[in-house]
Amino acid sequence: MRIGVGKEIKPGETRAGLMPEQVARLVHEGHVLYVEIGAGVGSGFADAEYEAAGAKAVPKRELYERCDLIVKVKAPLDEEVPLLGPHHTLFTYLHLDGNAPVEYAQQLCATGGVGIAYEWVEKATGELPLLSPMSDITGVLFARRSMELLMSHAGMLGGDYVEGCPPARALVIGLGHIGKHASKVFLRNGFDLTVVDIEPERALDSLAERLGDAAGDGWRKRIEVITSSEDDPLATQQAIAARLPATDILICAAVRRPSLPVSRCRYLVTRQMIALMQPGRIVCDATASMRDLVETCVPTEILDETYVEEGVVHYNPDHIPALTPRPATRLLTQATFPYLRELAAKGWREALTDNLELRGGLMYAEGAFWHPVTCKAKGLPLTSYEVLFPPS
């Protein structure tokens, strides 16, 4: 297989789709590797390291012309889409079910190639193994950046570092991968914490494992728990609103479930609720959703961009792991590499026939859309997997 590692051109994106050591293994297994010039520089990998591993560093256009399998981190930008053709299998984060315009999904599909999205590769347990490591980093980084912003915009130290200085309070909605890691950072830095989750006690047990002894024996006393209810979202709203005047940092780490449609709850946190917070306090939507659960939150493409709504500072970059490219690249590529090897060894059709986890990431192929969530979200025609993979 001719495999190409594309360079990320999204502003501030510094991660790479493969590390040199992984390139060396693919070359050893008989594949031909091309790396776009400068693809690894942001993560600390020079072109010479990739070439020493057996790849050839080439310009962007040559990479797309020569390669069959393209591996990236972020979805192609508009200027890259014309470089894709029917012979390409694209393996990267695509997020076509999210903020991407439907026209963008249609343009990718019209290339005639194949798109497999990292974020929808799914294990039988429901785990999303290519999303989880970046979610973990996302939680840590949003907590740390929000603490810095609180200091610069509200003049607050944050935790109880100094005797006589009361701790700040953070409120975290959702205790999945992002929320648990953000909570861990806040607790280790002496914050008081309010958490909102459907099953908070189970999530707190998992958080206890992550904290270990680092936060001391009394960390649970620093946590106030709100059990949210999708059957009664108004009660959850009211509980959150009651705590916002004393909240210094609000992080939304939850995504909307199908069981909580917009018709039942347009926003979990409304603009009026944000206005209850004190000026200079911080709000982050760590899920990069467009005015979904938090009315005032829109994702941004610049890593240091903030904006102010109702006197409250908002920070919502959609690729925050790029702030720590070296560990982010390592964690991401360690997760993607086994699937990439299978795609390289078998080709996309056989690999997806054999591997149901990988099949879950199929977005488009042969001019049609195959992913049910994406098709429902964007109103696209859905083609059954059985057309490509008939039951034996």
N, C-alpha and C positions, 0 to 999 in steps of 0.2 A: 504494500500500500504506500502511496506517496502522501505523506502527512505534512501539513503546514501549520506552523504556530504563528498566528496573526498578531500584529502589534495593536494594542489598545489605543484608540485615538479619542475616546471620551475624555473630556477635561478632568484632569486629576487622577485618572485611572492608571495605577502603577503595577497592577498584578500581571502575571504571565500565565499562559495556558499550560506550559510544561517547564520543568526544571532541566538543566543539562544532564543530570544523572538519569532522568527518565528518557530523555532523547537517546542517550547511550544504550539503554536497554532495548528500545525499539529498533535502533540500528542493528544491534546484536541479533535481534529476532528476524532480521531480513528486510525491514522496511526502509524506505528512503525518506529522510527528514529534511525539511526546509524551515528556516526560521526567518521571519521578516526582520530586516535590519532594525536593531534597537528594541526588539520585542521584550527583552528581559532586563533592560537597563534600569527601569523603575524598581525592580525587585532585587537589584544588585547582581544580575547575571549579564556579563558582557557577551557580545557576539562571538568573541574568541573562545569563550567557554563552550558555547553550543557547537562551534566548529570543531573544537577539540573532542567533543563527544560524538562527532560524526555527521553533524548537520551542515547544510550550506546556508549561509546568510544571504538573502536576496531581497530586492525591493518588493513592495506590496503587490503590484500587478503581476510580476513574475511568479510570486508565490501562489496566487490564485490561478494562474494559467497552468502551473505545473502540478498542483496538488489535487487529490480526490477528497481527502478528509481534512477539514479545517477545524482546528481547535482554538478556541478563544476563551475569554472570561466574560465579556459583555457582548450583547447583541450588536450586529453590524450597524453602523450609522448609515444615514441615507446615502452618503457618497460611496459606501462600500457595497451596498446592495447590488449595483450593476455589475460588480465583479463576480458575483455568484452565478453559476450556471447549472444545467441539468446533471452534470457529473459530480457535483459537490455534495458531500455530507457535512453539515455544519453541526458541531457539538459545542454548546456554550449555554450560558444563561440567556433566555429569550424573553420570558415574562410577557408573552403575548396575551395572556388572560388578564393582565393588569392595566397599567397606564398607557401602553402602546396603542396608537390609533389603529382601528380596524384596517385602514388603508395600508398601513405598514405590514401587517400580517399578510394581506393579499399580495403585496409586492414580493415578499419573501417566497410565498407559495408559487407565484408566477415564474420564479426562476427555474422551476422544474426540478430543483434539487430536493434534498432531504434536510429537515431541521429537527434536531433532537435536543430538548431543553434539559439542562442540568437540574432545574428546580422541580421537575416532575418525575425524575427517576425515583421509583418508590419501591420499598421492600414490602413483603407480604404483611408485615406488622403495621404498616402505615408510615413508617419512618421515611424521611426524605434525606438520604445519606449525603447528597451533594449540596443540600441547602443548610443542613445542620451546622457544619463547621463555620460557615460564614455568619450564621445567625448567632453563634456563640461569641465570635469576635465583635459582631455588631452590638450586642448587649453591653459588652465591656466598654467599647469606644463611645457609645452614646452616653453612658453614665459618666465617663471621664470628661468628655467634652462638655456635657451639661454642667458639671461642677466648675469647670474653667469659666464657662459663660456666666454662671451665677456670681462668681467672684468679680468678673469684669463689668457686669451690668448692674448688679445689685450690691456690690461691695461686701459680699458675704463669704466667710471663710469656709462654710459648709459643715464639716463634721465637728465633733466636740474635741478638737485638738488642744484647746487652751482652757484651763479652769476658769469658770465664770462665763464662758462663751457658749451659749445654748446651741445644740445641734440643729442643723437644717432638717427639713422633712421632704422626702421624695414620695411620689405616688406612682406606682407602676401598674399599668393595666395589662393583664395577661402574663402568665408565668410559664410560657413555653421556653424555648432555648434563649431567645433574646431577653425576655423578662427575668429569667432566673439569673442570667449572667449580669444584667444590670443591677439587680437586687444585691447580688454578692458584692459588687463594687461599692454600692452605697453603704451596706452594713459594715464592710471592712474599713470604711472611711468615717465611721461614727455617725452616720445619718440615722434619724428616725424614719420609719418606712411604713407606708400604707400600700397594701397589695390588693388587687382586684382580680378575681379569677373564678371560673365556674367550679373548679375543684381545688381550692387553695391548699387544703391540708396535704393532699397528695403531692402537690408541687412543692410545698415547704419541706416535706420529707426529702425530696430530691435535692432541694437547696441545701439542706443540712449536710448532705454528703459532699457537696461542692465546697462548703465553707470549712468543714473539718473543725479544727480547734482555733482557726485564725481569728474568728470574731469573738472568742470567749464563750463562756457558758450562758451568758445572759442575752444572747442575740435575739432570741424569740420574744423577749420582753420589749424589744424595740420595734416590733412589727404589729401593726393593726391589720386585721384581715376583713375584707369585704367579700362575701360570697355573692357573685353576680348571678342573675337569673335571666335567661332568655325568654322565659314565660312572662316575666314582669320587668322589662327593661327600664320602665319608669322608676321603679324602686332603686335600681342600680344607679341610674342617673342622679337621683336625689341624694343617695349616699355619697357619691363622688362630689356633687356640688357642695354638700355640707362641709367637706374637708378642703376644698380648694382655697379658701381665704388663708389657710395656714400652710398651704403647699408651696414649696419653693421650686421644686422640679417635678414636672409631670411628664412621664414617658408612656406613650401608647405602644405596647409591644404585642397587641392582639390584632388579628385579622378577622374580618366579618365571616362568620360561618353561614352556610346556606340556611341553617335553622333560625337565623336572625335577619330576615329580609329587610330591605329598606322600608317596605310598607309598614313594618311593625316598629322600626326604630331608625329614623333617618340619620341621627347622629347620637352616639353615646355621650359625647362631650360637645355641647353646643357653644356657639360664640358667646352667648350670654353667660355660660358657665366659665369660660376662659376669662371673661371680664371680672369675675369674682377674685381672681388672683391679684396679688400685689404687683405694682409696676416693677419691671426689671426681672421678674421671675421667668422661668424657662419652661418651654413646652417642646417636646420632640415626638414625632411619629416615626418610630424606628422601623416601621414596615414599608415606608416610602409609598403610602397609599394617597390617592388624590381625594381630599375632603371626604374620607370614608367614615371612620368612627369618630374622628375629631374634625369638626366643621372648619376650623381655621388652618388646618395643616395641608400643605401642598408640597410634593417632593421637589428638591432642587438638584441641579447637576453640578454645582460648584461646592467643593468640600468645605469651604470656610464661609459659605453664604448663610446669613441670618436675615430675618425680617421681623417686623413688629406688628402685631395685631392686638387691639385692646390693651395696649401698653405692655404686653407680654412678649418676650423674645422667643421666636420660633426657629428651630434648627432641624432640618429634615433632609439631609443629603441622601441620595438613593444608592450610594456606593461607598459607604463609610469604611469598609475594610481596606480600601485603598490607602488609608492613612498609615497602615502598618503592612506594607506590601510583602516584606520578607516572610513573616510567619503566615500571612494570609495566603500567599502563593503556595507555600509548603503544605498547609492544611488542605487547601482546595485541590491541589494536584494529587496529593496522596489519596484523596477520595475519588477523584475522577479517573485516575490512571487505570485501575482494573477494567473499567468499562471501555476506556479508550483502546486498551489492548485487544479487547474482544471485538470491537468495531474494526480495528485494523486487521486482525487475523481472519475475520469471517466476512467482512463487508456488512453493510447495514441490514440487509434483508435477513440474512442467516443469523446475525447476532440478535436481532429483535425477535426472530422466531424462537431462538433458544433461551433468551433471557427476558423474562417477563418484567423484571425490574427496569431494564433498559427500555423496553417497549412502552412503559408508562410515560416516557419523555418524548415520544414521537408527536411532533406538532403538525408537520406537513410533509408530504411525499407524493410524487407523481401527480402534481397539480391539484391535490385534494387535502383537506384538513381532517385530522384523525383524533384530535384530543377533545373529549366531551366537555370538560370544564371551560376550555378556551372557546369552543364553538358556542356554548351557551352564553358566556360572558360577552362575546362580540357579535352574536347573531349570525355566525358563519355556518354554512352547511356542513354537517357532520357525516363522515363516511365511516362505516363500521370497520373495526380492526379485522373482522373475518374476511374482508375483501383481500387484504394483503396476507393474512395468516389464517387460512381456512382450517377449521378443526380437523385433526387427523382421525 
